[in-house]
Amino acid sequence: MPPDSVKFLFSETDPARLGPSCGEVAFVGRSNAGKSTLLNALFLKGLARVSGTPGCTRTINVYQVAAGRWLVDLPGYGFASGTEASRAGWGAMIEGYLTGRRNLRMIFVLVDAKVGPTKLDLQMLRWLQTQGLPWRVVATKSDQVKSARQQAQRRAVADAAGVLPENVAWISALENLGVRELRREVSSLLEG
C-alpha cells in the first residue's frame, strides 16, 4: 500500500450504489475507537477526518489503495453526536455493506485496548460470526495501557473476543506501534 497511491474515492449512504471492486477491507468500531486516526497512520497522510466528537463518520467512506482495491471506513456504532433520526439508518447501512459486498476480504473490528471489547463490540463480533464474515480484532490506543499491563491486557482483550492474543493486532497510531504490520496485512489482503 504505497502511501502515494492512496486517495479518497467517494462517500456513499446506500451500499447498493457502491459499484464493483476487485477487493475490499473494511474498518468498523465504536464511535470513539480511533478509526480515523488509525486510517491516517496507515495512509501516512491525513485523508480521514479526525474529530474530538464521536460519530463524525456518517457515511461509507471509500479510499482507493490501488485500482479497484478499496479500504472502507464505516460509521461507528455506539454513542455518536447528531440527531437520533440521522443515526437511525447507520445500522442498516453498515449491515447492508457488510453482507452485500462480494469482494470483502476482511473486517477489522477496532476496540479500545485499554477498555477492551464493550458489549457493543461483542455484539458486532457475534453478528459477524453468525454471518460467516471474516474479521480480525484491532486493539487501538495501546499507548494508553501501562507497559507493565500490556501483555495481561492483550490477553484480556483476546479472551473477551474469543481469540488468541497473537490474533489481536495491538496498535498505537500515535506511537506507530503495529501500524507497519497492519499496513502489510491490508496490502496482502487486497493483492489477493
Summary of the structure (lengths in Angstrom):
residues: 192
radius of gyration: 15.5
end to end distance: 13.0
largest distance: 47.7
contacts: 619
relative contact order: 0.19
helix: 41%
strand: 24%
